[in-house]
Amino acid sequence: MNESMKRGTEEAAGVLSRIPDRVIHAGDFKEKGKYAIAAAVEACAAAGGGTVQVGSGDWETVPIHLKSKIHLRVEEGARLLFSSQFSDYLPVVFTRWEGVECYNYSPLIYAKDCTDIAITGKGTLVGNGQAWWHWKVLQQEAATGLIRAQINHMPVEKRVYGTERAALRPSFVQPINCRNVWLEDLTVEDGPQWTIHPVYCENVVIRGLDIRTTGPNTDGINPDSCRNVLIEGCRLDTGDDCIAINSGMNEDGWRVNRPCENVEIRHCVMEGGHGGIAIGSGLSGGVDKIYAHDCVIRHTMQGIRIKSMRGRGGYVDHTRFENIRLEDTTHQAIQITMFYEYSTVVPKSNTPSDFRGIQIQGVSGGGHALGIQILGLPEHKMKGVSLRQIHLEAEQAMECRDVESMEWEDVKVGHIG
């Protein structure tokens, strides 16, 4: 953990001590029905901040918009059942959708420009994402227009969606442009799209979450152009990448130009879904100083996954994976590729990404289809990769193409007979 990361984590750890002692019970607003929790948050914010306590039982709710110095405490036995009525998520709010800024449906829990916010407790957030998931096959026209908005010189304030025709699904929990964010102990189930999605945030701790989601593009945790993020002790079983680090998509990511940097991932268990720990493919603003260690990844498509493609630009640097147990991946145990084959919208340019300073060491486990895959581009070859103490068993050992240089020490991939 570097000095900036250490200071940021310490500042985030003090969130609860800086929130006023005031406690407001959501139960006191029961007469407001599905607006009860939102009303309790507004009342707490108007009083100067404090804790909004949600007691046990089922709570139907509309989106919850946090304010500075608000602690949403979801007690054990409490289940927040988010509305499946799309109109409840209007008016539109400023957001980032798959790496592009726009105005869209509100995330289920949202905070903008806040300082010192927390969501904790042994309770459960239920996103009712099934109501939204079929939009995956309806979104293409709007997604194409949005992802090409920067090419077409469309200002952000004109990128307004929030309609069933556009069909752009919101994230579940999204603090955006916030400082000092603390998330702890919750169970989070089945959101519309990305689950925990901090954007442009500084000093974020995500600890002890149990994330369970099965829908399309329902990644677990997505730090997006954030700085000083600690993810620890989480369990994830997802419909897409379990943890994915991003920094914007194509031309809009270059315009914003905010890297995701100083991220530590430790003591997490990931299973199901696509990549266990992934970087990209939306890395156009750059990804720097990532340290993932002492984790278990099993029953995913890929284990460790760094992915980009022509047109993304950006870079990955100072990234280290260490002491990772990988078991039973259906595709690649370790994948570093500039030839990522999937994209919501194919980029217009051919600008490549730069991969450098990638270290992977102390990785072991068996049951893989392919042990290691490293793919550069013919015109932009891979370099700056270091593999050490890698002990895997796989049906196929390695695929390596368009690689200019690579460090290699004690790498063994045995064959599954």
N, C-alpha and C positions, 0 to 999 in steps of 0.2 A: 504494500500500500504506500503510494508516494505521499509527500507532505500535503499537497493540495487535497488529495482524497481523504487523508486522515483528518484534516481540519474540517472538511465538508461533512464527513460522517459524524464527527463530534458535534457539529452545529445542528445536524438533523436529530441527533440523539437527545438534544435539549428541547425539542419541540414541546413535549407535554409540560415541561416545567415553565415554559413561557406562555402557555395558554391559561387564562384566568380560571380560578377554582369553581366558578359558577357551573351548576348542573341544571340543565333543562330536560325534562322527561317528555319524550315524544307522546307518551300516553296521555299527557294533559291536552293534547290536540286531537284526540281520537275522533271528535265530532266532525273533523275536516276530512275524514275518510282517507282516500289515497293521497291526499295532500298533507297529511299529518306530519310526516317527517320533514318535508320541505318547509312547512310552516314553522316547525320547531327550530330548524336551522336559521330561518329568517329572524325569528324572535331572539335567538341566541346572539346572532351577529349584531342586531340592533342594540342589544344590551352591552356590547363590547367584547363578545367572545366567550368561549367556555366549552363545556362538553354537552353534546346532545346524546342522551342515553336512550337506546331503543331496547325495550325489555323483551322477554321471551314471547313467542307466538308468531303467527303469520301476519305480515304487514304488506298489504298491497300499496304500491307507491308509484308515483310519477318520478321523473328525473330529480336528483338531489344536486343542488348547486352549492358547493361549500364556499365559505368566505374565509378571510384571514383569521387566524387564532380560533379556529373551530376544530373540535375533536368529535368526530362521529363514532360513538361507542356502541357496537352491535353485540349485545350480550348473548351468552350461550343460550341456545334454544330459540333465538330470534331468527326469523327468515324474512328477508326483504324480497318481495315478489314484484319485480318491475313490470310495469304495464306493457301489454302487447298492442296497445292502441298507438299507432304511429303519430297521430296528431298530438299526443301528449308530449312529444319530443320537439315541439315547435314552441316559440320561434327558433329559427336557426341560430347557431352560435359559431364563432370563429374556431376552426379546428384544423387539423392536418389529416388528410385522408390518403393513405398509402403514399406518404411522403410529399404531398402537394397541399399547399394552403388553400382553404376555401371556407365557405359558410355552409353548414349542413345540420342535419338533425343533432340535437344535443346528445352527448354521451349520457349513459345512465347515471353516473356520478361524475360531476364536472367541476373544475375550479380553474379560474383564469386570473392571472396577475395576483396571486395570493402569497402570503408569507405565513409559515407556521400552521400547517394543517395536518390532521391525522385521521386515519380510519383504522380502528382496531376492534378486537373482540373475538370471541369464539363463535359468533353467529355466522349466518350464511347469506350470501347475496345470490339471488336466483335471477338470471337475466332473461329468461323466457326467449332465448335466441331463436327457437324454432319458428317463431312468427316472422323472423327476418331472413332466415337462411336461404329461402328460395330466391331472394333478390340476387344471389350470386349469378344466376343465369339471365338476369334482366338488366344488369348494371353496365353493360359494355359501351353503349353509346355515350352515357354520361361520363364514364371513366375515361374513355378516349378523349373526350373534349377537355376534361379536367387535366389530365396528365400532359396534354399538349397546350394547355392554356398559356404557359410561359413563352413557348415558341410563337404563339399567335398574339403575343403582347396584350393579353387580357389581364387587367389589374385584379388583385385579390378581391376587392370589394364587389366586383362583378361576377365572381365565381360563386353563385348562390344556388344551392341545390335544396335538399329537404323536401323532396316530392317522391311519391311512390313511382312515378315514371322514371325519375333518375335512378332510384333504387341503390343509393350509396348508403351502406350500413354504418351506423356509428360504433365507436369503441365503447367498452363497458365502463372502465374507470379511467378518466383522462384529466389529470392536472396539466395545464398548459401555461408556460411562462410563470412558474411558481418556484419559490425558494423554501427549503426546509419542509420536506414531505415525509411522513412516517406512515407506513402501512404494515399491519402486524396481525397475524393469527387467524385471519378470516378464511372461511371456505367460500370460493367463488365458482359459480356454476353457469355454464351455457349463456354467454353473452352473444350479441349480434355478430361481432367481428373480433378485432383484437381485444384482449381482456384487460390487462393492466398496461396502460399506454401513456406514460409521462412524456410530455413534449416540451422542449426548451426549458427544462427544469434544472435546478442546481441544488445539490445536497438532498438525496433521496435514499431512504432506507426501506427495503421491501423484505420483510422477515416473517418466516413461518406461515406463509400462505399455502393453502391447499386449493389448487386450481384444477377444475374438472370441466372439460368442454369438448364437444364432439363435432361441432358444425364446421362449415368451410371457412378457411382463413381465421379460425379462432385461435390465433397464437396465444401463448400464456402471458409472457411479460415482454414488452417492447420498449426499452429505453430509446427515445427518438430525439437526437440532437440534444442530449442531456449531459450534464457534467457532475461528477462525484456521485455515483450511484452504487449502493451496496445491495446485492441480492443474496440472501442467505437462508438456509434451512427451509426452503420451499419444496413442495411436491407438486409436480405438474403432469397431467395427462390430458393432452390437447388434440384438437383437430388439425393443427398445423405445427409450425415450429414452437417448441416449448419456451425457449428464451431466444429472442431475436433482437440484435442491436442494429439500429438504423440511423440515417441522418439525412433523409430527403431523397427525392426521386428525380433523376435526370436534370433538366434545365432549371426546374424550380428549386431543387436541392442546391444547385450551384449559386442561384440568386441569393438564397437565404444564407448559405455558406456558414452553417453552424455544425461543427463536428460533434460526434458523440464520444466523450473522452472520460477517462478515469472511471472505469466500471469494474467492479470486482464481483465475481459470482463464486459462492463457496457453499459446500455442504448441502447441495440440492440434489433431489432425485427426480429424474425426468423419464417418462415412458409414454409410449403411444405417439401418434402424430408424425410429423416430418422430421426436421432436425432437432437434436437435443439442445445444443447450444449453437446458435447460428449468428453469423455476421452478414448482413446484406439480405436481399440484394439491393435494397434502397440505401446505398452508402455514398451518395453523391456529395454530401457535405464532409465526408471523411470520418474515419473511425480510428481512435488513437488511445493507447494505454488501456488495454483490456486484459484482465487477469482472471482466468477461470480455473479453479482448483478444487480438489477433494470432492468430486461429484460422482454420481452414478447415473448412467444413461442406458436405458434398455428398451427393447421392443419399439424402436423408432425406425424411420426409413434411413436417416443418417444420424451419426453420433455427433461429431464435431464437424461443423459445416461453415465454410467461408465461400460466399457465392457472389459473383457479379457477371456482367455481360457487356458487350459493346454498347456504348451509349450511356452508361452509368457515370463514367468519370469517377472522381473521388479517389480515396485511398484507404488502405488499412496499414497501420504501423504500430510498433511496440505492443504486440499482442502475444500473450503466453497462455497456453493450456498446460496444466500440470496435475498429475495424480488423478486421472480420470479413469473410471471403470466403465467400459463399453461392452454391452451384451446384446446379441441377437438383433442386429440391424438388417433390414431387408434389402438395403442398397449398399451404401458405403459407410464403413466405420468412421473414416476420416476423409473428408472431401474438401479440397481447395480448388475452386474452379472459376475461371473467367468465361466459361462457356455455359453459364446457367441457361437452361433451355425454356424456363417458364417466365412469363411476364404478362401482367394484366393488359398492358399496351406495349407493343414493340417500339423501342426507342427510334427516333428519327436520325440521330447522329451515330457515328462509330467510335466516339471517344472512349478509350479504355480506362480501366481503373489501374492504380498502382498498388501492388501488394509488396510489402517489405516488412522486415522485422517480425516475422511470424514464427514463434517457437512452440513446438508441441513435444512434451516429454512426460515420461512416466504414465503411459497409457497402456492398458491391458484389457483382455477379454476375448471371448469367442462367440461363434454363431453368426458370423457376418457373411454376406454375399460377396462383398469386395472389401479388402482390408484398407487400402489407401488409394485415393484417386487425386491426382494433381494435374490440372489442365490449364495451360496458358493459351494465349492466342498466337497464331503464326506470326503476326506482325508486332506482337507485344508479349514476349515470352515471360514465363514465370521466373522469379528469382526472389531471394531473401527468405527462403523457407528453411527452417532447421528442425529436424526430427531426431529425437534421442530417446532411448529406452522405450521403444514401442514394441510390445509383445502381443500379437493378435493371432487368432485363428480364423481363416476365411476360406470360402470356396475358391476365390480368386485372390491372389496376393496383392497385385498392384497394377494400376494403369497410370502411366506418366507420359505427358505429351506437351511439346512446346515449352520445355523447362530449360532455362539458360544456366542456372546454378542452384544447388541445394546442398545443405550440410546434412550429414547422415552418420549416426553412431548408434550401434546396438539396436538395430531395427530388424525384427523377426516377425514374419507373417507365415504361420504354419498352415498347411492345407487340411481342410476338413474332409476326411475320407468318406 
